[in-house]
Structure formats: structure tokens, C-alpha cells
Amino acid sequence: MNYTGIALTAFLFSILFDLYIIKSRLLTRAVFWTSYAIILFFQLITNWWLTSREIVMYDPDAIIGLRIASAPAEDLFFGFALVLSVMNLWIYWGKKGIQKK
């Protein structure tokens, strides 16, 4: 599986995780989209900085080729999946009362 496939799989899984497994339905809340917009702004800056200086490079055969802020579009899908999944786990563990040791 290439980076495109992994990013899209993570993206779709994070949506299913939110809506049907954890059922927190963050995707339906304005607070999530506001938070994500802030995170996305900094993700684009970081992606641009890392890829334009060739600190991080991608195999052209593993991505679709569309770049946003010098980074593959797949990074946006993967970043979205990470943010949504972590926020869902935070809510889930908060409801379960898991405490720091």
C-alpha cells in the first residue's frame, strides 16, 4: 500500500471511529471544525517548511502528485485522521475516568 492508500484509509477509519465506534460525533460540532482550522493553518506552515527545504521528501510513485503548501495532499488526509482520532480518544478516555498514574 502506498502513502495515498494509507492516508485515505486512515481518513475513512477516523470518520467511522468518530461516528460509529466512539460515537462522540465531533464531526457534527462547530468546536471541532474551529479547532481543526487552527491546527490546519500550522500544519500547512510546517509541511511547507519541511518539504520545501527537502528535510522531508516523498517518493513520487507513492503519492498522487497534488501538492498543497509544497507537501503532498495526502498529508492533509493523514493529519485530519490523526487530529480527529486523538480528540476522540481523549473524549473516550475522559468518559471512562482513566487517570494519569
Secondary structure as GFF3:
##gff-version 3
##sequence-region A 1 101
A	DSSP	alpha_helix	3	16	.	.	.	ID=ss1
A	DSSP	pi_helix	17	21	.	.	.	ID=ss2
A	DSSP	three_ten_helix	26	28	.	.	.	ID=ss3
A	DSSP	alpha_helix	30	52	.	.	.	ID=ss4
A	DSSP	three_ten_helix	60	62	.	.	.	ID=ss5
A	DSSP	beta_strand	67	68	.	.	.	ID=ss6
A	DSSP	beta_strand	71	72	.	.	.	ID=ss7
A	DSSP	alpha_helix	74	96	.	.	.	ID=ss8
###
